[in-house]
Each structure stands twice: as structure tokens, then as C-alpha cells.
Amino acid sequence: MDRQQSDLEELAARVGALLLANGQRLATAESCTGGWVGECLTAIAGSSAWFDRGYITYSNQAKVDLLGVEPATLAAHGAVSEATAAAMASGAQRASRADWALAITGVAGPGGGSPARPVGTVCFAWAGPDDVLACETQQFTGDRRAIRAQSVAHALFGLLSRATQLSA
């Protein structure tokens, strides 16, 4: 296993320990990362105690069918938008038995970018207890693997931060 993957799995283990301590569960909704967050989470022995399920919704239709993202949201904002990420996270939370859901949608490259959303643009959302819903957009650099790895790390760090704040 490469160092980057082991770092991501260490971060996933920290997320899992916090969720377990709080008696909470997580669902994921991934687009550009293609299930990499779920892979990191399930690399942790015992993760079934705190990881409920993951959705890989790469196509727009999958986002609509599995997560309930409104076609109007996709038409108005595009797949790579905070509005779509928020709808993905809310949909994953609603369709699962999870307290928390995270969503990732972006342009990992090398193609597919535009002036408005260049390669490396990734939108995130975290839905949690007490109607927590936070979104943000990041601009990452590097090749496809680097952008995806940075996205996985950012999503997990974001969840760790928000779950820590709520449990404090």
C-alpha cells in the first residue's frame, strides 16, 4: 500500500473512532472519487459499526435515481456545484440509516473542465444531526489521482471537524 493510501486510511480510522464514540453512522455519496472514500472507510476493521452505506453516483441520472437530486438542480447549477453536493448529502442521509452523510462531486480531469469549473474544482457537502448542512468548493491541483486523493482527504477532514464540533 502506498503512503498516500495509508494516510487516507489513518484519517478514516479517526473518523470511525469519533463516530463510534458518539454512537453515530455515516453514509457517503461520491461522484468524482468513485467510491474511494468508501474504500478507505471499509479498510478499517469493524467499520460496519459506524459506516452504513455508500452511493457511487457518477452520472447525473444516478444522482436523481439514488439520491433524489432534482433534475432542476442539475439543470440550474450543474453536477459540479454546491447545490448538487448539498442535495447529494441530504439524499444520502435521508435514504440511509446514517446520522452523517458526506458528498463529493467535481472535475478530476484530465478533461471535462470549463472556464467556470476548471479541472480540480470539487464541491463538498456534509449533512449531519440537528439539520447541519455545510457546503464548500475547493480547487485542487495535480493529476487525476492527486485531485481525487485530495478530495477524499478533504471530505474526511471536513466530517471529522464538523462531527467533533457537534460532540463538544
Kinemage of the C-alpha trace (Angstrom):
@kinemage 1
@onewidth
@group {chain A} dominant
@subgroup {mainchain}
@vectorlist {calphas} color= white
{ca met a 1} P 0.000 0.000 0.000
{ca asp a 2} L 1.327 3.417 -0.866
{ca arg a 3} L 1.868 6.121 1.744
{ca gln a 4} L -0.955 8.248 0.395
{ca gln a 5} L -3.450 5.410 0.824
{ca ser a 6} L -2.217 4.611 4.319
{ca asp a 7} L -2.615 8.288 5.283
{ca leu a 8} L -6.197 8.280 3.989
{ca glu a 9} L -6.959 5.107 5.913
{ca glu a 10} L -5.497 6.596 9.112
{ca leu a 11} L -7.807 9.567 8.632
{ca ala a 12} L -10.751 7.212 8.015
{ca ala a 13} L -9.913 5.391 11.246
{ca arg a 14} L -10.038 8.704 13.145
{ca val a 15} L -13.446 9.439 11.626
{ca gly a 16} L -14.642 5.969 12.560
{ca ala a 17} L -13.418 6.233 16.146
{ca leu a 18} L -15.272 9.526 16.609
{ca leu a 19} L -18.478 8.218 15.053
{ca leu a 20} L -18.313 5.056 17.152
{ca ala a 21} L -17.721 7.058 20.339
{ca asn a 22} L -20.767 9.182 19.502
{ca gly a 23} L -22.945 6.215 18.521
{ca gln a 24} L -23.314 7.630 15.004
{ca arg a 25} L -23.279 6.219 11.487
{ca leu a 26} L -22.088 7.590 8.138
{ca ala a 27} L -23.254 7.348 4.537
{ca thr a 28} L -21.322 8.616 1.535
{ca ala a 29} L -22.389 9.975 -1.851
{ca glu a 30} L -19.458 10.052 -4.249
{ca ser a 31} L -19.128 11.134 -7.826
{ca cys a 32} L -15.597 12.053 -8.943
{ca thr a 33} L -13.974 9.912 -6.234
{ca gly a 34} L -15.810 6.820 -7.458
{ca gly a 35} L -16.079 5.129 -4.070
{ca trp a 36} L -12.586 5.902 -2.791
{ca val a 37} L -13.969 7.322 0.471
{ca gly a 38} L -15.969 4.138 0.988
{ca glu a 39} L -12.899 2.059 0.215
{ca cys a 40} L -10.900 3.907 2.868
{ca leu a 41} L -13.683 3.544 5.422
{ca thr a 42} L -14.177 -0.171 4.823
{ca ala a 43} L -10.425 -0.794 5.052
{ca ile a 44} L -10.919 -0.233 8.788
{ca ala a 45} L -11.767 -3.449 10.632
{ca gly a 46} L -15.110 -3.101 12.392
{ca ser a 47} L -16.279 -0.215 10.199
{ca ser a 48} L -19.699 -1.846 9.865
{ca ala a 49} L -20.389 -0.485 13.357
{ca trp a 50} L -20.321 3.100 12.029
{ca phe a 51} L -20.373 3.022 8.199
{ca asp a 52} L -23.887 2.430 6.903
{ca arg a 53} L -23.574 2.625 3.114
{ca gly a 54} L -22.045 4.386 0.161
{ca tyr a 55} L -23.548 5.607 -3.082
{ca ile a 56} L -21.414 5.988 -6.188
{ca thr a 57} L -23.469 8.337 -8.312
{ca tyr a 58} L -21.206 9.163 -11.203
{ca ser a 59} L -23.909 10.017 -13.717
{ca asn a 60} L -26.497 12.735 -13.304
{ca gln a 61} L -29.233 10.117 -13.644
{ca ala a 62} L -27.763 8.129 -10.748
{ca lys a 63} L -27.809 11.278 -8.623
{ca val a 64} L -31.521 11.664 -9.430
{ca asp a 65} L -32.451 7.978 -9.089
{ca leu a 66} L -30.497 7.058 -5.952
{ca leu a 67} L -30.212 10.320 -4.033
{ca gly a 68} L -33.280 12.259 -5.131
{ca val a 69} L -31.318 15.160 -6.611
{ca glu a 70} L -33.833 17.247 -8.512
{ca pro a 71} L -33.242 17.455 -12.277
{ca ala a 72} L -33.917 21.193 -11.936
{ca thr a 73} L -30.960 21.496 -9.536
{ca leu a 74} L -28.687 19.801 -12.041
{ca ala a 75} L -30.031 21.938 -14.891
{ca ala a 76} L -29.697 25.208 -12.984
{ca his a 77} L -26.385 24.607 -11.193
{ca gly a 78} L -24.679 21.667 -12.903
{ca ala a 79} L -23.369 18.443 -11.416
{ca val a 80} L -20.297 20.207 -10.041
{ca ser a 81} L -21.915 22.695 -7.695
{ca glu a 82} L -22.525 23.182 -4.011
{ca ala a 83} L -26.270 22.931 -4.669
{ca thr a 84} L -25.829 19.462 -6.164
{ca ala a 85} L -23.398 18.384 -3.426
{ca ala a 86} L -25.908 19.525 -0.781
{ca ala a 87} L -28.706 17.596 -2.480
{ca met a 88} L -26.467 14.514 -2.694
{ca ala a 89} L -25.545 14.641 1.008
{ca ser a 90} L -29.138 15.280 2.089
{ca gly a 91} L -30.353 12.486 -0.172
{ca ala a 92} L -27.792 10.006 1.167
{ca gln a 93} L -28.703 10.895 4.734
{ca arg a 94} L -32.430 10.577 4.023
{ca ala a 95} L -32.102 7.263 2.112
{ca ser a 96} L -29.912 5.614 4.753
{ca arg a 97} L -29.809 4.992 8.466
{ca ala a 98} L -26.921 7.392 8.874
{ca asp a 99} L -26.596 10.366 11.175
{ca trp a 100} L -23.981 11.904 8.898
{ca ala a 101} L -23.593 11.949 5.134
{ca leu a 102} L -20.858 13.433 3.018
{ca ala a 103} L -20.960 14.153 -0.693
{ca ile a 104} L -18.284 14.840 -3.278
{ca thr a 105} L -18.778 15.969 -6.873
{ca gly a 106} L -16.130 17.502 -9.082
{ca val a 107} L -13.918 17.582 -12.140
{ca ala a 108} L -10.961 15.252 -11.622
{ca gly a 109} L -9.620 15.606 -15.166
{ca pro a 110} L -7.675 15.479 -17.235
{ca gly a 111} L -10.608 16.587 -19.417
{ca gly a 112} L -14.081 17.797 -18.606
{ca gly a 113} L -13.176 21.176 -17.208
{ca ser a 114} L -14.556 24.516 -18.319
{ca pro a 115} L -13.650 28.146 -17.622
{ca ala a 116} L -16.340 28.212 -14.923
{ca arg a 117} L -15.324 24.846 -13.458
{ca pro a 118} L -11.732 24.024 -14.350
{ca val a 119} L -10.158 20.655 -13.712
{ca gly a 120} L -9.605 20.327 -9.970
{ca thr a 121} L -12.871 22.019 -8.964
{ca val a 122} L -14.547 19.848 -6.342
{ca cys a 123} L -17.693 20.580 -4.345
{ca phe a 124} L -18.387 19.035 -0.955
{ca ala a 125} L -21.326 18.801 1.403
{ca trp a 126} L -21.782 17.372 4.870
{ca ala a 127} L -25.229 16.666 6.307
{ca gly a 128} L -25.479 15.843 9.983
{ca pro a 129} L -27.624 15.736 13.081
{ca asp a 130} L -29.641 18.781 14.120
{ca asp a 131} L -30.099 19.814 10.471
{ca val a 132} L -26.398 20.507 9.964
{ca leu a 133} L -25.706 21.120 6.276
{ca ala a 134} L -22.420 22.644 5.183
{ca cys a 135} L -21.033 23.034 1.673
{ca glu a 136} L -17.823 24.286 0.165
{ca thr a 137} L -15.847 24.270 -3.051
{ca gln a 138} L -12.140 23.597 -3.336
{ca gln a 139} L -9.683 23.927 -6.202
{ca phe a 140} L -7.100 21.128 -6.213
{ca thr a 141} L -4.052 20.688 -8.430
{ca gly a 142} L -2.227 17.711 -9.850
{ca asp a 143} L -3.173 14.779 -11.991
{ca arg a 144} L -6.450 12.846 -11.759
{ca arg a 145} L -5.249 10.608 -8.912
{ca ala a 146} L -3.906 13.558 -6.928
{ca ile a 147} L -7.151 15.523 -7.290
{ca arg a 148} L -9.197 12.526 -6.229
{ca ala a 149} L -6.929 11.784 -3.249
{ca gln a 150} L -7.084 15.405 -2.093
{ca ser a 151} L -10.869 15.209 -2.401
{ca val a 152} L -11.072 12.092 -0.237
{ca ala a 153} L -8.862 13.690 2.418
{ca his a 154} L -10.808 16.943 2.384
{ca ala a 155} L -14.149 15.159 2.722
{ca leu a 156} L -12.920 13.103 5.678
{ca phe a 157} L -11.250 16.088 7.383
{ca gly a 158} L -14.437 18.085 6.888
{ca leu a 159} L -16.528 15.388 8.504
{ca leu a 160} L -14.070 14.949 11.364
{ca ser a 161} L -14.113 18.680 12.056
{ca arg a 162} L -17.892 19.000 11.954
{ca ala a 163} L -18.576 15.865 13.990
{ca thr a 164} L -16.012 16.969 16.586
{ca gln a 165} L -17.669 20.394 16.892
{ca leu a 166} L -21.099 18.831 17.420
{ca ser a 167} L -19.853 16.376 20.018
{ca ala a 168} L -18.023 19.050 22.027
